[in-house]
Amino acid sequence: GAGVSQSPSNKVTEKGKDVELRCDPISGHTALYWYRQSLGQGLEFLIYFQGNSAPDKSGLPSDRFSAERTGGSVSTLTIQRTQQEDSAVYLCASSLVGGTSGGIRSEYFGPGTRLTVT
Amino acid sequence: AQSVTQLGSHVSVSEGALVLLRCNYSSSVPPYLFWYVQYPNQGLQLLLKYTTGATLVKGINGFEAEFKKSETSFHLTKPSAHMSDAAEYFCAVSFYNQGGKLIFGQGTELSVKP
């Protein structure tokens, strides 16, 4: 596709339920990032995938959060046993190459998934 | 610890006036610097970035920013504000040894008065 797409655009769930958020990166982009945007915390890094390397999970706030990236393309962020503080907009971004060798590439962001936990 | 501080959560200017959004960072290693804009109910769009070379960087929509190492700053400016510039602006940094992940400031909401 032309840009990063995310689904669903909005998700309302009850406290304690599990949710899955999907990200389709730009075709050919090897790096994929998840961020969370909330009123109290601003924009926070969650997790980063680069090619076949082990993901950088340093931003995940708890073990209820996990993410996968299948076939080097689509990624799914899963939140188990959702809590009200998980309510936020979850943003996905992709870039052509990660910056580990100093070759910084621009990250392209999707429109986000707005998660509301009631 | 690495961090980004944006001075002023809300900035209001008149149409045609100078826009100045402030960003300072804290880091022990040289950063890469970015400004992103977010329009209501949309994702983030890159305005401009500094990686190496010329410290004055020009971006889209007439915005520019200057990296001042001595001041650890990367302020965003535009000579003449337009109504369509009303949005939230985020300053961010990344580092060569951290895979490109971005550390964001808290954001500055820009309002433009007619």
Boltz contact constraints between the chains, C-beta under 6 A:
constraints:
  - contact:
      token1: [A, 42]
      token2: [B, 106]
      max_distance: 6.0
  - contact:
      token1: [A, 43]
      token2: [B, 104]
      max_distance: 6.0
  - contact:
      token1: [A, 45]
      token2: [B, 101]
      max_distance: 6.0
  - contact:
      token1: [A, 48]
      token2: [B, 99]
      max_distance: 6.0
  - contact:
      token1: [A, 48]
      token2: [B, 101]
      max_distance: 6.0
  - contact:
      token1: [A, 50]
      token2: [B, 99]
      max_distance: 6.0
  - contact:
      token1: [A, 56]
      token2: [B, 99]
      max_distance: 6.0
  - contact:
      token1: [A, 98]
      token2: [B, 99]
      max_distance: 6.0
  - contact:
      token1: [A, 98]
      token2: [B, 100]
      max_distance: 6.0
  - contact:
      token1: [A, 99]
      token2: [B, 99]
      max_distance: 6.0
  - contact:
      token1: [A, 99]
      token2: [B, 100]
      max_distance: 6.0
  - contact:
      token1: [A, 100]
      token2: [B, 99]
      max_distance: 6.0
  - contact:
      token1: [A, 102]
      token2: [B, 96]
      max_distance: 6.0
  - contact:
      token1: [A, 104]
      token2: [B, 32]
      max_distance: 6.0
  - contact:
      token1: [A, 104]
      token2: [B, 51]
      max_distance: 6.0
  - contact:
      token1: [A, 106]
      token2: [B, 46]
      max_distance: 6.0
  - contact:
      token1: [A, 109]
      token2: [B, 43]
      max_distance: 6.0
  - contact:
      token1: [A, 109]
      token2: [B, 44]
      max_distance: 6.0
  - contact:
      token1: [A, 110]
      token2: [B, 43]
      max_distance: 6.0
  - contact:
      token1: [A, 111]
      token2: [B, 43]
      max_distance: 6.0
  - contact:
      token1: [A, 112]
      token2: [B, 43]
      max_distance: 6.0
